[in-house]
Amino acid sequence: MDADNCAGGRLYSPLADGPETCFDPSYLAAKKSIDDRALNRYVWTALCQALPQTTGTEPANIVEIGAGIGTMLTRMVDWGLLTGPATYLATDCDGDHLPLARRYLAAWADERGYPLHWLEKQRSRLCTTQAEIALVFETVRAEEMACRTESRGTFHLAVAHAVLDLIDLPAVLPGILSQLTSNGLAYFTCHFDGATYFLPEYPGGEEEEILRRYHASMEARLTGASNTGRRLLNMLQGPGLELLAAGSSDWLIHPRNTTYSGDEVVFLHALIATVEQELAGKSGPAPAGLAAWARTRHQQVDMGTLTFLARNLDLLARRRPPLP
């Protein structure tokens, strides 16, 4: 999961060939620890303070766009956001993620000693030391979720993690925000904002052109996708909205004594392969030196000498109550 639209036109997706190709579960599981490190703690703290004020005495009602294998839900439990009763609607465009999520959540819950009871294929109940969560999985695209009228004004919190670069923001975001209650919250995290770096510097000028072409491939799929972070920053300050917190959530991976964690190795190899596959003749001739670049960067991962940095933004906004 971790992706509402299973497309490959972004630096941080696993290998993908088109809009109907889903994200690889091993990549999504590996990305969890990298996201944990990247998420902006100032924005997270603001969310922890704002959610109880938003829900009051009601159970927290949460929807996640592109929930993937359920990593954000586990984070919200492990990091202490969810206390008391809650409902959690985890949506994703790919129904094949459901069995993967069941396995991932079952292993996570078993490790912590939390009872997780599946009432039916797509519904379960999770009991933790602090919360009781009614969990529902639904296969639905963000565009369809945004158009729902029966659920408008019902969710206290909408979550989207590293996925909104895959939707037409002006067309879809207002509909997603309309699902929020008065004073409801939007927590949008790790959204790419146009800058990618590999170190050490690659000899020659090939890498600059490779990354320029890769970012252009994101734009070819959806205008503005490569600058999703700043677009959200602007849009969440529009009419009827209040931006509560914003901060960087850069992905930064560097070796320690020429080694990485296992998750970092999976992540780095996946993103290098993604860049190469995306540019290898899909939209005209491949950039000069692409195969050699990918081979060198893979070797640097194996040798423990590659550093990777990508600029992301985390944002928390509130839907203002309508004027009387």
Secondary structure as UniProt FT lines:
FT   TURN            11..12
FT   TURN            19..20
FT   HELIX           25..38
FT   HELIX           41..55
FT   TURN            56..57
FT   STRAND          60..65
FT   TURN            68..69
FT   HELIX           71..78
FT   TURN            79..80
FT   STRAND          84..92
FT   TURN            95..96
FT   HELIX           97..112
FT   STRAND          116..120
FT   TURN            121..122
FT   STRAND          123..127
FT   STRAND          131..139
FT   HELIX           142..147
FT   TURN            150..153
FT   STRAND          155..161
FT   HELIX           164..166
FT   HELIX           169..177
FT   TURN            178..179
FT   STRAND          180..199
FT   HELIX           206..221
FT   TURN            223..224
FT   HELIX           225..227
FT   HELIX           228..235
FT   TURN            236..237
FT   TURN            239..240
FT   STRAND          241..248
FT   STRAND          251..253
FT   HELIX           262..279
FT   TURN            282..283
FT   TURN            288..289
FT   HELIX           290..303
FT   STRAND          307..319
//
